[in-house]
Amino acid sequence: MPAITVDLLLEAAVRIQLVEERSVTITFSPEGVLIRFPTTRRLAEFLGVPHYYVLPIFGQMEEEGLITRAERVGIMTTAEGSRRFVGVMVPRFRKEALDVLGEPLFREIQARMVGSL
């Protein structure tokens, strides 16, 4: 069983959204680009581990300011979490991102990350 890390969860989230579900929910706000994150259960299922294995990493991600969790809203990346998400997406999942987001939105997201990546 692989060690569950923040980087592993970020890559799994990108893969789930761009490759498997082919859907990404993005919010543009004054705070930055915020991306809806898969649920802890979905990530655990994808990684083939028990749900409770990913919970401590989500706690760590919250403490590091990468995600926020809100009841009935779900899990969203923060501006920093989005920077990390896009940092995985651009080099490893560029084609899939372009297929799902389209060129204009893909460029806009990258433009908002300039200086952050």
Beta strands, then each sheet from edge to edge (+ up, - down):
strand 1: 26-29
strand 2: 32-37
strand 3: 67-70
strand 4: 74-77
sheet 1: 1+ 2- 4+ 3-
end
